[in-house]
Amino acid sequence: MAGTLNKVMLIGNLGDEVKMHYFDDKNCVGRFPLATSETYTSKLTNERITNTEWHNIVVRNKAAEICEKYLSKGDKVYIEGRIKTRKWTDDKGMDRYSTEIQCNEFTFLNTKNESQQPQQSNTPNVVAKPQQSTENSVVPDGDDDLPF
């Protein structure tokens, strides 16, 4: 394989409100935790077990402002992005690491009726995607092995 791929797709629920940080140059960053869960039945005890994984989501600029406006704790959202690990030194001189999902596309999955707060009852189902240059797709000519 010639290249590499760093892509994450998650569907989960917000664990907290979107926390915003604004910079002097009119840029901003929004951060929020996202919970994804898997449930299975234990073969030994025959009980249902749920494992929850927490992800740190980071959105930037206009996308962050949209998330802050329309998302609230408990809302279901689809997130697409890439994994980014940051390293820093804490006040004790120890190296610390944080793994985040740098979000570049999201879709709100709650319907208007599922919104928990009355002032957000007119929340649209938003799909946000940054503007990027589009590349032409190449479709090979001739027969292929696909049955349709």
N, CA, C and O atoms as a GROMACS GRO file, in nm:
protein
  592
    1MET      N    1   0.083  -0.117   0.000
    1MET     CA    2   0.000   0.000   0.000
    1MET      C    3   0.088   0.124   0.000
    1MET      O    4   0.185   0.132   0.076
    2ALA      N    5   0.055   0.218  -0.083
    2ALA     CA    6   0.140   0.335  -0.103
    2ALA      C    7   0.124   0.441   0.005
    2ALA      O    8   0.220   0.511   0.035
    3GLY      N    9   0.006   0.455   0.064
    3GLY     CA   10  -0.017   0.563   0.159
    3GLY      C   11  -0.059   0.514   0.295
    3GLY      O   12  -0.054   0.394   0.324
    4THR      N   13  -0.100   0.606   0.376
    4THR     CA   14  -0.151   0.574   0.509
    4THR      C   15  -0.289   0.637   0.525
    4THR      O   16  -0.329   0.722   0.445
    5LEU      N   17  -0.360   0.595   0.629
    5LEU     CA   18  -0.494   0.646   0.652
    5LEU      C   19  -0.514   0.669   0.801
    5LEU      O   20  -0.484   0.582   0.882
    6ASN      N   21  -0.564   0.786   0.835
    6ASN     CA   22  -0.597   0.819   0.972
    6ASN      C   23  -0.740   0.872   0.969
    6ASN      O   24  -0.762   0.992   0.951
    7LYS      N   25  -0.838   0.782   0.988
    7LYS     CA   26  -0.978   0.820   0.978
    7LYS      C   27  -1.057   0.752   1.089
    7LYS      O   28  -1.040   0.633   1.116
    8VAL      N   29  -1.143   0.831   1.154
    8VAL     CA   30  -1.225   0.782   1.263
    8VAL      C   31  -1.370   0.817   1.233
    8VAL      O   32  -1.401   0.929   1.192
    9MET      N   33  -1.461   0.719   1.254
    9MET     CA   34  -1.605   0.743   1.241
    9MET      C   35  -1.670   0.694   1.369
    9MET      O   36  -1.655   0.578   1.406
   10LEU      N   37  -1.742   0.783   1.438
   10LEU     CA   38  -1.804   0.750   1.565
   10LEU      C   39  -1.950   0.793   1.566
   10LEU      O   40  -1.985   0.896   1.509
   11ILE      N   41  -2.034   0.715   1.631
   11ILE     CA   42  -2.170   0.756   1.664
   11ILE      C   43  -2.183   0.738   1.814
   11ILE      O   44  -2.164   0.628   1.866
   12GLY      N   45  -2.214   0.846   1.882
   12GLY     CA   46  -2.224   0.839   2.027
   12GLY      C   47  -2.303   0.954   2.084
   12GLY      O   48  -2.365   1.032   2.011
   13ASN      N   49  -2.300   0.962   2.217
   13ASN     CA   50  -2.375   1.065   2.288
   13ASN      C   51  -2.280   1.159   2.360
   13ASN      O   52  -2.178   1.117   2.415
   14LEU      N   53  -2.315   1.289   2.359
   14LEU     CA   54  -2.234   1.388   2.427
   14LEU      C   55  -2.238   1.363   2.577
   14LEU      O   56  -2.345   1.340   2.635
   15GLY      N   57  -2.122   1.367   2.640
   15GLY     CA   58  -2.114   1.348   2.784
   15GLY      C   59  -2.120   1.478   2.860
   15GLY      O   60  -2.133   1.477   2.982
   16ASP      N   61  -2.110   1.592   2.790
   16ASP     CA   62  -2.113   1.722   2.854
   16ASP      C   63  -2.142   1.827   2.747
   16ASP      O   64  -2.147   1.795   2.628
   17GLU      N   65  -2.160   1.950   2.789
   17GLU     CA   66  -2.182   2.059   2.694
   17GLU      C   67  -2.052   2.087   2.619
   17GLU      O   68  -1.944   2.049   2.664
   18VAL      N   69  -2.063   2.154   2.504
   18VAL     CA   70  -1.946   2.193   2.426
   18VAL      C   71  -1.876   2.308   2.498
   18VAL      O   72  -1.938   2.410   2.528
   19LYS      N   73  -1.748   2.291   2.525
   19LYS     CA   74  -1.669   2.396   2.591
   19LYS      C   75  -1.592   2.471   2.483
   19LYS      O   76  -1.517   2.411   2.406
   20MET      N   77  -1.610   2.602   2.478
   20MET     CA   78  -1.549   2.685   2.374
   20MET      C   79  -1.428   2.759   2.428
   20MET      O   80  -1.422   2.797   2.545
   21HIS      N   81  -1.329   2.780   2.339
   21HIS     CA   82  -1.212   2.862   2.369
   21HIS      C   83  -1.190   2.952   2.248
   21HIS      O   84  -1.174   2.905   2.136
   22TYR      N   85  -1.190   3.084   2.272
   22TYR     CA   86  -1.175   3.181   2.164
   22TYR      C   87  -1.034   3.238   2.167
   22TYR      O   88  -0.976   3.259   2.273
   23PHE      N   89  -0.980   3.264   2.047
   23PHE     CA   90  -0.847   3.320   2.032
   23PHE      C   91  -0.857   3.463   1.983
   23PHE      O   92  -0.963   3.506   1.937
   24ASP      N   93  -0.747   3.538   1.991
   24ASP     CA   94  -0.745   3.679   1.951
   24ASP      C   95  -0.771   3.698   1.803
   24ASP      O   96  -0.828   3.799   1.763
   25ASP      N   97  -0.732   3.602   1.720
   25ASP     CA   98  -0.747   3.618   1.575
   25ASP      C   99  -0.882   3.570   1.524
   25ASP      O  100  -0.895   3.532   1.408
   26LYS      N  101  -0.984   3.570   1.610
   26LYS     CA  102  -1.122   3.534   1.577
   26LYS      C  103  -1.142   3.386   1.546
   26LYS      O  104  -1.247   3.347   1.496
   27ASN      N  105  -1.043   3.304   1.574
   27ASN     CA  106  -1.059   3.160   1.562
   27ASN      C  107  -1.108   3.105   1.695
   27ASN      O  108  -1.091   3.169   1.799
   28CYS      N  109  -1.167   2.986   1.692
   28CYS     CA  110  -1.213   2.925   1.816
   28CYS      C  111  -1.204   2.773   1.806
   28CYS      O  112  -1.196   2.716   1.697
   29VAL      N  113  -1.205   2.709   1.922
   29VAL     CA  114  -1.201   2.564   1.932
   29VAL      C  115  -1.310   2.522   2.030
   29VAL      O  116  -1.326   2.582   2.137
   30GLY      N  117  -1.385   2.418   1.993
   30GLY     CA  118  -1.484   2.359   2.082
   30GLY      C  119  -1.441   2.218   2.118
   30GLY      O  120  -1.389   2.145   2.034
   31ARG      N  121  -1.462   2.181   2.242
   31ARG     CA  122  -1.425   2.047   2.290
   31ARG      C  123  -1.542   1.987   2.365
   31ARG      O  124  -1.614   2.056   2.438
   32PHE      N  125  -1.561   1.857   2.346
   32PHE     CA  126  -1.663   1.786   2.423
   32PHE      C  127  -1.632   1.637   2.426
   32PHE      O  128  -1.571   1.585   2.333
   33PRO      N  129  -1.674   1.568   2.534
   33PRO     CA  130  -1.655   1.423   2.541
   33PRO      C  131  -1.770   1.352   2.469
   33PRO      O  132  -1.885   1.396   2.475
   34LEU      N  133  -1.737   1.244   2.401
   34LEU     CA  134  -1.837   1.162   2.332
   34LEU      C  135  -1.826   1.019   2.382
   34LEU      O  136  -1.716   0.963   2.388
   35ALA      N  137  -1.940   0.960   2.419
   35ALA     CA  138  -1.942   0.823   2.471
   35ALA      C  139  -1.993   0.728   2.364
   35ALA      O  140  -2.098   0.752   2.304
   36THR      N  141  -1.919   0.620   2.338
   36THR     CA  142  -1.965   0.511   2.254
   36THR      C  143  -1.969   0.386   2.341
   36THR      O  144  -1.885   0.368   2.428
   37SER      N  145  -2.068   0.300   2.316
   37SER     CA  146  -2.085   0.182   2.401
   37SER      C  147  -2.102   0.057   2.318
   37SER      O  148  -2.154   0.061   2.206
   38GLU      N  149  -2.058  -0.053   2.373
   38GLU     CA  150  -2.084  -0.184   2.316
   38GLU      C  151  -2.144  -0.271   2.425
   38GLU      O  152  -2.101  -0.265   2.540
   39THR      N  153  -2.241  -0.353   2.388
   39THR     CA  154  -2.308  -0.440   2.483
   39THR      C  155  -2.300  -0.583   2.434
   39THR      O  156  -2.320  -0.611   2.316
   40TYR      N  157  -2.271  -0.674   2.526
   40TYR     CA  158  -2.265  -0.815   2.491
   40TYR      C  159  -2.310  -0.897   2.612
   40TYR      O  160  -2.320  -0.845   2.723
   41THR      N  161  -2.338  -1.024   2.589
   41THR     CA  162  -2.379  -1.114   2.695
   41THR      C  163  -2.262  -1.204   2.732
   41THR      O  164  -2.205  -1.270   2.646
   42SER      N  165  -2.228  -1.207   2.859
   42SER     CA  166  -2.119  -1.290   2.908
   42SER      C  167  -2.157  -1.437   2.897
   42SER      O  168  -2.266  -1.477   2.939
   43LYS      N  169  -2.069  -1.518   2.840
   43LYS     CA  170  -2.096  -1.661   2.828
   43LYS      C  171  -2.087  -1.732   2.963
   43LYS      O  172  -2.151  -1.835   2.983
   44LEU      N  173  -2.009  -1.676   3.056
   44LEU     CA  174  -1.992  -1.739   3.188
   44LEU      C  175  -2.111  -1.712   3.280
   44LEU      O  176  -2.162  -1.804   3.344
   45THR      N  177  -2.154  -1.586   3.286
   45THR     CA  178  -2.260  -1.549   3.382
   45THR      C  179  -2.394  -1.525   3.315
   45THR      O  180  -2.496  -1.512   3.383
   46ASN      N  181  -2.397  -1.519   3.181
   46ASN     CA  182  -2.519  -1.495   3.104
   46ASN      C  183  -2.582  -1.358   3.136
   46ASN      O  184  -2.703  -1.339   3.118
   47GLU      N  185  -2.500  -1.264   3.181
   47GLU     CA  186  -2.551  -1.130   3.208
   47GLU      C  187  -2.504  -1.034   3.098
   47GLU      O  188  -2.400  -1.056   3.035
   48ARG      N  189  -2.582  -0.930   3.076
   48ARG     CA  190  -2.547  -0.831   2.974
   48ARG      C  191  -2.443  -0.735   3.031
   48ARG      O  192  -2.460  -0.681   3.140
   49ILE      N  193  -2.336  -0.715   2.956
   49ILE     CA  194  -2.228  -0.627   2.998
   49ILE      C  195  -2.215  -0.515   2.896
   49ILE      O  196  -2.215  -0.539   2.775
   50THR      N  197  -2.205  -0.391   2.946
   50THR     CA  198  -2.189  -0.275   2.859
   50THR      C  199  -2.055  -0.210   2.888
   50THR      O  200  -2.024  -0.179   3.003
   51ASN      N  201  -1.975  -0.190   2.784
   51ASN     CA  202  -1.848  -0.119   2.795
   51ASN      C  203  -1.863   0.015   2.725
   51ASN      O  204  -1.906   0.021   2.609
   52THR      N  205  -1.828   0.121   2.794
   52THR     CA  206  -1.836   0.256   2.738
   52THR      C  207  -1.695   0.310   2.718
   52THR      O  208  -1.612   0.302   2.808
   53GLU      N  209  -1.670   0.364   2.601
   53GLU     CA  210  -1.542   0.426   2.568
   53GLU      C  211  -1.568   0.576   2.552
   53GLU      O  212  -1.664   0.617   2.488
   54TRP      N  213  -1.480   0.657   2.611
   54TRP     CA  214  -1.493   0.803   2.602
   54TRP      C  215  -1.390   0.857   2.504
   54TRP      O  216  -1.273   0.818   2.506
   55HIS      N  217  -1.435   0.949   2.419
   55HIS     CA  218  -1.350   1.011   2.318
   55HIS      C  219  -1.352   1.162   2.338
   55HIS      O  220  -1.457   1.221   2.363
   56ASN      N  221  -1.236   1.226   2.328
   56ASN     CA  222  -1.226   1.371   2.336
   56ASN      C  223  -1.237   1.428   2.195
   56ASN      O  224  -1.149   1.406   2.112
   57ILE      N  225  -1.345   1.502   2.168
   57ILE     CA  226  -1.372   1.555   2.034
   57ILE      C  227  -1.331   1.702   2.030
   57ILE      O  228  -1.358   1.778   2.123
   58VAL      N  229  -1.264   1.741   1.921
   58VAL     CA  230  -1.222   1.879   1.900
   58VAL      C  231  -1.277   1.926   1.767
   58VAL      O  232  -1.254   1.864   1.663
   59VAL      N  233  -1.351   2.038   1.770
   59VAL     CA  234  -1.402   2.101   1.647
   59VAL      C  235  -1.350   2.245   1.643
   59VAL      O  236  -1.324   2.305   1.747
   60ARG      N  237  -1.337   2.299   1.523
   60ARG     CA  238  -1.276   2.432   1.510
   60ARG      C  239  -1.367   2.530   1.436
   60ARG      O  240  -1.447   2.492   1.351
   61ASN      N  241  -1.352   2.655   1.472
   61ASN     CA  242  -1.411   2.771   1.405
   61ASN      C  243  -1.562   2.760   1.386
   61ASN      O  244  -1.634   2.740   1.484
   62LYS      N  245  -1.612   2.772   1.264
   62LYS     CA  246  -1.757   2.774   1.240
   62LYS      C  247  -1.824   2.645   1.286
   62LYS      O  248  -1.934   2.648   1.341
   63ALA      N  249  -1.758   2.531   1.263
   63ALA     CA  250  -1.814   2.403   1.307
   63ALA      C  251  -1.828   2.400   1.459
   63ALA      O  252  -1.926   2.346   1.510
   64ALA      N  253  -1.732   2.458   1.531
   64ALA     CA  254  -1.740   2.464   1.677
   64ALA      C  255  -1.857   2.550   1.721
   64ALA      O  256  -1.927   2.515   1.816
   65GLU      N  257  -1.879   2.662   1.654
   65GLU     CA  258  -1.991   2.749   1.688
   65GLU      C  259  -2.125   2.681   1.663
   65GLU      O  260  -2.219   2.699   1.740
   66ILE      N  261  -2.134   2.603   1.555
   66ILE     CA  262  -2.258   2.529   1.527
   66ILE      C  263  -2.282   2.424   1.635
   66ILE      O  264  -2.394   2.410   1.683
   67CYS      N  265  -2.178   2.352   1.672
   67CYS     CA  266  -2.192   2.250   1.777
   67CYS      C  267  -2.233   2.314   1.909
   67CYS      O  268  -2.320   2.261   1.978
   68GLU      N  269  -2.173   2.426   1.944
   68GLU     CA  270  -2.208   2.493   2.069
   68GLU      C  271  -2.355   2.536   2.069
   68GLU      O  272  -2.423   2.527   2.171
   69LYS      N  273  -2.402   2.582   1.954
   69LYS     CA  274  -2.539   2.633   1.945
   69LYS      C  275  -2.643   2.522   1.951
   69LYS      O  276  -2.746   2.538   2.016
   70TYR      N  277  -2.619   2.409   1.885
   70TYR     CA  278  -2.722   2.307   1.868
   70TYR      C  279  -2.704   2.180   1.950
   70TYR      O  280  -2.801   2.107   1.968
   71LEU      N  281  -2.585   2.152   1.999
   71LEU     CA  282  -2.564   2.027   2.074
   71LEU      C  283  -2.571   2.051   2.224
   71LEU      O  284  -2.530   2.156   2.274
   72SER      N  285  -2.624   1.954   2.294
   72SER     CA  286  -2.624   1.959   2.440
   72SER      C  287  -2.600   1.818   2.494
   72SER      O  288  -2.606   1.720   2.420
   73LYS      N  289  -2.572   1.811   2.621
   73LYS     CA  290  -2.539   1.684   2.686
   73LYS      C  291  -2.646   1.580   2.658
   73LYS      O  292  -2.766   1.607   2.673
   74GLY      N  293  -2.604   1.460   2.617
   74GLY     CA  294  -2.695   1.350   2.588
   74GLY      C  295  -2.733   1.337   2.442
   74GLY      O  296  -2.783   1.232   2.401
   75ASP      N  297  -2.711   1.440   2.361
   75ASP     CA  298  -2.748   1.434   2.220
   75ASP      C  299  -2.664   1.332   2.146
   75ASP      O  300  -2.547   1.312   2.177
   76LYS      N  301  -2.726   1.266   2.048
   76LYS     CA  302  -2.657   1.168   1.965
   76LYS      C  303  -2.602   1.239   1.842
   76LYS      O  304  -2.672   1.320   1.780
   77VAL      N  305  -2.476   1.207   1.806
   77VAL     CA  306  -2.411   1.274   1.694
   77VAL      C  307  -2.317   1.176   1.624
   77VAL      O  308  -2.257   1.088   1.687
   78TYR      N  309  -2.305   1.193   1.493
   78TYR     CA  310  -2.207   1.119   1.412
   78TYR      C  311  -2.087   1.211   1.394
   78TYR      O  312  -2.101   1.326   1.354
   79ILE      N  313  -1.970   1.159   1.422
   79ILE     CA  314  -1.845   1.236   1.412
   79ILE      C  315  -1.752   1.164   1.317
   79ILE      O  316  -1.736   1.042   1.323
   80GLU      N  317  -1.690   1.241   1.228
   80GLU     CA  318  -1.587   1.187   1.140
   80GLU      C  319  -1.465   1.276   1.150
   80GLU      O  320  -1.477   1.399   1.149
   81GLY      N  321  -1.349   1.214   1.162
   81GLY     CA  322  -1.228   1.294   1.176
   81GLY      C  323  -1.105   1.207   1.177
   81GLY      O  324  -1.102   1.099   1.118
   82ARG      N  325  -1.002   1.256   1.248
   82ARG     CA  326  -0.876   1.184   1.256
   82ARG      C  327  -0.825   1.186   1.399
   82ARG      O  328  -0.860   1.274   1.477
   83ILE      N  329  -0.742   1.088   1.433
   83ILE     CA  330  -0.683   1.079   1.566
   83ILE      C  331  -0.560   1.168   1.573
   83ILE      O  332  -0.477   1.169   1.482
   84LYS      N  333  -0.550   1.242   1.681
   84LYS     CA  334  -0.434   1.329   1.703
   84LYS      C  335  -0.391   1.314   1.849
   84LYS      O  336  -0.474   1.329   1.939
   85THR      N  337  -0.265   1.286   1.872
   85THR     CA  338  -0.212   1.275   2.007
   85THR      C  339  -0.124   1.396   2.034
   85THR      O  340  -0.032   1.426   1.958
   86ARG      N  341  -0.154   1.464   2.143
   86ARG     CA  342  -0.075   1.581   2.183
   86ARG      C  343   0.014   1.543   2.302
   86ARG      O  344  -0.025   1.463   2.386
   87LYS      N  345   0.133   1.602   2.307
   87LYS     CA  346   0.225   1.579   2.417
   87LYS      C  347   0.261   1.714   2.479
   87LYS      O  348   0.286   1.811   2.408
   88TRP      N  349   0.264   1.718   2.612
   88TRP     CA  350   0.306   1.839   2.680
   88TRP      C  351   0.371   1.800   2.812
   88TRP      O  352   0.363   1.685   2.856
   89THR      N  353   0.436   1.896   2.874
   89THR     CA  354   0.501   1.874   3.002
   89THR      C  355   0.420   1.944   3.110
   89THR      O  356   0.391   2.063   3.099
   90ASP      N  357   0.383   1.870   3.214
   90ASP     CA  358   0.302   1.930   3.321
   90ASP      C  359   0.391   2.011   3.414
   90ASP      O  360   0.512   2.020   3.394
   91ASP      N  361   0.329   2.072   3.517
   91ASP     CA  362   0.403   2.159   3.608
   91ASP      C  363   0.505   2.085   3.695
   91ASP      O  364   0.590   2.148   3.758
   92LYS      N  365   0.497   1.951   3.699
   92LYS     CA  366   0.594   1.871   3.774
   92LYS      C  367   0.707   1.820   3.684
   92LYS      O  368   0.795   1.747   3.729
   93GLY      N  369   0.705   1.860   3.556
   93GLY     CA  370   0.809   1.818   3.463
   93GLY      C  371   0.786   1.683   3.397
   93GLY      O  372   0.873   1.632   3.328
   94MET      N  373   0.667   1.625   3.418
   94MET     CA  374   0.636   1.495   3.361
   94MET      C  375   0.573   1.513   3.222
   94MET      O  376   0.494   1.605   3.200
   95ASP      N  377   0.610   1.424   3.129
   95ASP     CA  378   0.548   1.424   2.997
   95ASP      C  379   0.407   1.371   3.009
   95ASP      O  380   0.385   1.267   3.070
   96ARG      N  381   0.312   1.441   2.950
   96ARG     CA  382   0.172   1.401   2.951
   96ARG      C  383   0.124   1.389   2.806
   96ARG      O  384   0.175   1.458   2.718
   97TYR      N  385   0.026   1.302   2.783
   97TYR     CA  386  -0.027   1.279   2.650
   97TYR      C  387  -0.180   1.287   2.654
   97TYR      O  388  -0.242   1.253   2.754
   98SER      N  389  -0.237   1.333   2.545
   98SER     CA  390  -0.381   1.338   2.530
   98SER      C  391  -0.415   1.297   2.387
   98SER      O  392  -0.360   1.353   2.292
   99THR      N  393  -0.505   1.202   2.372
   99THR     CA  394  -0.548   1.159   2.240
   99THR      C  395  -0.686   1.217   2.213
   99THR      O  396  -0.778   1.203   2.293
  100GLU      N  397  -0.699   1.284   2.098
  100GLU     CA  398  -0.822   1.353   2.063
  100GLU      C  399  -0.867   1.312   1.923
  100GLU      O  400  -0.788   1.260   1.844
  101ILE      N  401  -0.994   1.335   1.896
  101ILE     CA  402  -1.048   1.318   1.762
  101ILE      C  403  -1.066   1.458   1.704
  101ILE      O  404  -1.149   1.535   1.751
  102GLN      N  405  -0.988   1.490   1.602
  102GLN     CA  406  -1.000   1.618   1.532
  102GLN      C  407  -1.114   1.604   1.432
  102GLN      O  408  -1.098   1.542   1.327
  103CYS      N  409  -1.229   1.661   1.464
  103CYS     CA  410  -1.350   1.644   1.385
  103CYS      C  411  -1.346   1.731   1.260
  103CYS      O  412  -1.318   1.850   1.268
  104ASN      N  413  -1.375   1.670   1.144
  104ASN     CA  414  -1.386   1.748   1.022
  104ASN      C  415  -1.522   1.734   0.955
  104ASN      O  416  -1.550   1.800   0.855
  105GLU      N  417  -1.608   1.649   1.011
  105GLU     CA  418  -1.745   1.634   0.961
  105GLU      C  419  -1.831   1.580   1.073
  105GLU      O  420  -1.788   1.494   1.150
  106PHE      N  421  -1.955   1.630   1.082
  106PHE     CA  422  -2.046   1.578   1.184
  106PHE      C  423  -2.189   1.588   1.134
  106PHE      O  424  -2.222   1.668   1.047
  107THR      N  425  -2.274   1.503   1.194
  107THR     CA  426  -2.417   1.504   1.165
  107THR      C  427  -2.491   1.488   1.296
  107THR      O  428  -2.464   1.396   1.373
  108PHE      N  429  -2.585   1.579   1.324
  108PHE     CA  430  -2.669   1.566   1.443
  108PHE      C  431  -2.772   1.457   1.417
  108PHE      O  432  -2.838   1.459   1.313
  109LEU      N  433  -2.786   1.363   1.508
  109LEU     CA  434  -2.875   1.249   1.487
  109LEU      C  435  -3.004   1.257   1.567
  109LEU      O  436  -3.094   1.174   1.546
  110ASN      N  437  -3.017   1.353   1.657
  110ASN     CA  438  -3.142   1.371   1.730
  110ASN      C  439  -3.245   1.437   1.640
  110ASN      O  440  -3.212   1.526   1.562
  111THR      N  441  -3.370   1.393   1.651
  111THR     CA  442  -3.477   1.460   1.578
  111THR      C  443  -3.531   1.574   1.663
  111THR      O  444  -3.495   1.587   1.780
  112LYS      N  445  -3.615   1.657   1.606
  112LYS     CA  446  -3.671   1.770   1.677
  112LYS      C  447  -3.746   1.725   1.802
  112LYS      O  448  -3.738   1.791   1.906
  113ASN      N  449  -3.818   1.613   1.793
  113ASN     CA  450  -3.897   1.564   1.905
  113ASN      C  451  -3.811   1.506   2.016
  113ASN      O  452  -3.856   1.498   2.130
  114GLU      N  453  -3.688   1.464   1.985
  114GLU     CA  454  -3.601   1.402   2.084
  114GLU      C  455  -3.524   1.506   2.164
  114GLU      O  456  -3.459   1.472   2.264
  115SER      N  457  -3.530   1.632   2.123
  115SER     CA  458  -3.455   1.735   2.193
  115SER      C  459  -3.506   1.747   2.336
  115SER      O  460  -3.627   1.749   2.359
  116GLN      N  461  -3.414   1.756   2.431
  116GLN     CA  462  -3.453   1.756   2.571
  116GLN      C  463  -3.494   1.894   2.621
  116GLN      O  464  -3.572   1.903   2.717
  117GLN      N  465  -3.444   2.001   2.559
  117GLN     CA  466  -3.473   2.134   2.607
  117GLN      C  467  -3.571   2.202   2.513
  117GLN      O  468  -3.553   2.195   2.391
  118PRO      N  469  -3.676   2.268   2.566
  118PRO     CA  470  -3.778   2.329   2.481
  118PRO      C  471  -3.724   2.436   2.386
  118PRO      O  472  -3.775   2.449   2.275
  119GLN      N  473  -3.622   2.513   2.427
  119GLN     CA  474  -3.572   2.618   2.339
  119GLN      C  475  -3.498   2.561   2.219
  119GLN      O  476  -3.472   2.634   2.123
  120GLN      N  477  -3.462   2.432   2.222
  120GLN     CA  478  -3.393   2.371   2.109
  120GLN      C  479  -3.486   2.281   2.029
  120GLN      O  480  -3.439   2.198   1.952
  121SER      N  481  -3.616   2.296   2.046
  121SER     CA  482  -3.710   2.209   1.976
  121SER      C  483  -3.711   2.234   1.826
  121SER      O  484  -3.763   2.152   1.751
  122ASN      N  485  -3.655   2.345   1.781
  122ASN     CA  486  -3.647   2.372   1.638
  122ASN      C  487  -3.508   2.346   1.582
  122ASN      O  488  -3.471   2.402   1.479
  123THR      N  489  -3.431   2.261   1.650
  123THR     CA  490  -3.296   2.228   1.607
  123THR      C  491  -3.301   2.148   1.478
  123THR      O  492  -3.367   2.044   1.472
  124PRO      N  493  -3.231   2.194   1.375
  124PRO     CA  494  -3.230   2.120   1.250
  124PRO      C  495  -3.135   2.000   1.257
  124PRO      O  496  -3.046   1.996   1.342
  125ASN      N  497  -3.156   1.905   1.168
  125ASN     CA  498  -3.063   1.794   1.154
  125ASN      C  499  -2.950   1.845   1.066
  125ASN      O  500  -2.963   1.847   0.943
  126VAL      N  501  -2.839   1.886   1.128
  126VAL     CA  502  -2.731   1.955   1.058
  126VAL      C  503  -2.624   1.858   1.014
  126VAL      O  504  -2.584   1.770   1.090
  127VAL      N  505  -2.579   1.872   0.892
  127VAL     CA  506  -2.463   1.800   0.841
  127VAL      C  507  -2.359   1.905   0.806
  127VAL      O  508  -2.385   1.992   0.723
  128ALA      N  509  -2.244   1.898   0.869
  128ALA     CA  510  -2.140   1.997   0.843
  128ALA      C  511  -2.019   1.928   0.783
  128ALA      O  512  -1.975   1.824   0.831
  129LYS      N  513  -1.968   1.988   0.679
  129LYS     CA  514  -1.851   1.935   0.610
  129LYS      C  515  -1.769   2.054   0.565
  129LYS      O  516  -1.823   2.145   0.503
  130PRO      N  517  -1.638   2.057   0.596
  130PRO     CA  518  -1.559   2.170   0.552
  130PRO      C  519  -1.548   2.174   0.400
  130PRO      O  520  -1.554   2.071   0.333
  131GLN      N  521  -1.533   2.294   0.348
  131GLN     CA  522  -1.520   2.307   0.203
  131GLN      C  523  -1.380   2.265   0.163
  131GLN      O  524  -1.280   2.317   0.213
  132GLN      N  525  -1.375   2.169   0.073
  132GLN     CA  526  -1.248   2.118   0.024
  132GLN      C  527  -1.253   2.111  -0.127
  132GLN      O  528  -1.361   2.107  -0.186
  133SER      N  529  -1.137   2.108  -0.188
  133SER     CA  530  -1.136   2.094  -0.332
  133SER      C  531  -1.182   1.954  -0.368
  133SER      O  532  -1.143   1.856  -0.304
  134THR      N  533  -1.264   1.945  -0.470
  134THR     CA  534  -1.314   1.815  -0.512
  134THR      C  535  -1.225   1.758  -0.621
  134THR      O  536  -1.178   1.830  -0.709
  135GLU      N  537  -1.204   1.631  -0.613
  135GLU     CA  538  -1.124   1.562  -0.714
  135GLU      C  539  -1.217   1.482  -0.802
  135GLU      O  540  -1.318   1.428  -0.754
  136ASN      N  541  -1.184   1.472  -0.929
  136ASN     CA  542  -1.266   1.394  -1.020
  136ASN      C  543  -1.246   1.246  -0.991
  136ASN      O  544  -1.133   1.200  -0.972
  137SER      N  545  -1.355   1.173  -0.987
  137SER     CA  546  -1.347   1.029  -0.966
  137SER      C  547  -1.319   0.961  -1.099
  137SER      O  548  -1.371   1.001  -1.203
  138VAL      N  549  -1.237   0.860  -1.094
  138VAL     CA  550  -1.207   0.785  -1.214
  138VAL      C  551  -1.277   0.650  -1.205
  138VAL      O  552  -1.255   0.576  -1.109
  139VAL      N  553  -1.359   0.619  -1.302
  139VAL     CA  554  -1.429   0.492  -1.307
  139VAL      C  555  -1.366   0.410  -1.418
  139VAL      O  556  -1.365   0.454  -1.533
  140PRO      N  557  -1.315   0.292  -1.386
  140PRO     CA  558  -1.249   0.212  -1.490
  140PRO      C  559  -1.351   0.159  -1.590
  140PRO      O  560  -1.464   0.123  -1.555
  141ASP      N  561  -1.309   0.156  -1.715
  141ASP     CA  562  -1.394   0.102  -1.823
  141ASP      C  563  -1.378  -0.050  -1.825
  141ASP      O  564  -1.279  -0.105  -1.778
  142GLY      N  565  -1.480  -0.114  -1.881
  142GLY     CA  566  -1.470  -0.258  -1.902
  142GLY      C  567  -1.545  -0.335  -1.796
  142GLY      O  568  -1.614  -0.278  -1.711
  143ASP      N  569  -1.528  -0.465  -1.803
  143ASP     CA  570  -1.598  -0.556  -1.714
  143ASP      C  571  -1.530  -0.558  -1.577
  143ASP      O  572  -1.408  -0.545  -1.566
  144ASP      N  573  -1.610  -0.574  -1.476
  144ASP     CA  574  -1.555  -0.593  -1.342
  144ASP      C  575  -1.622  -0.714  -1.280
  144ASP      O  576  -1.709  -0.776  -1.342
  145ASP      N  577  -1.584  -0.749  -1.160
  145ASP     CA  578  -1.635  -0.868  -1.094
  145ASP      C  579  -1.762  -0.842  -1.013
  145ASP      O  580  -1.810  -0.932  -0.944
  146LEU      N  581  -1.817  -0.722  -1.020
  146LEU     CA  582  -1.935  -0.689  -0.940
  146LEU      C  583  -2.060  -0.752  -1.002
  146LEU      O  584  -2.076  -0.747  -1.124
  147PRO      N  585  -2.148  -0.809  -0.920
  147PRO     CA  586  -2.266  -0.877  -0.973
  147PRO      C  587  -2.380  -0.782  -1.010
  147PRO      O  588  -2.487  -0.829  -1.049
  148PHE      N  589  -2.361  -0.653  -1.001
  148PHE     CA  590  -2.470  -0.560  -1.034
  148PHE      C  591  -2.423  -0.450  -1.123
  148PHE      O  592  -2.502  -0.362  -1.160
   0.00000   0.00000   0.00000
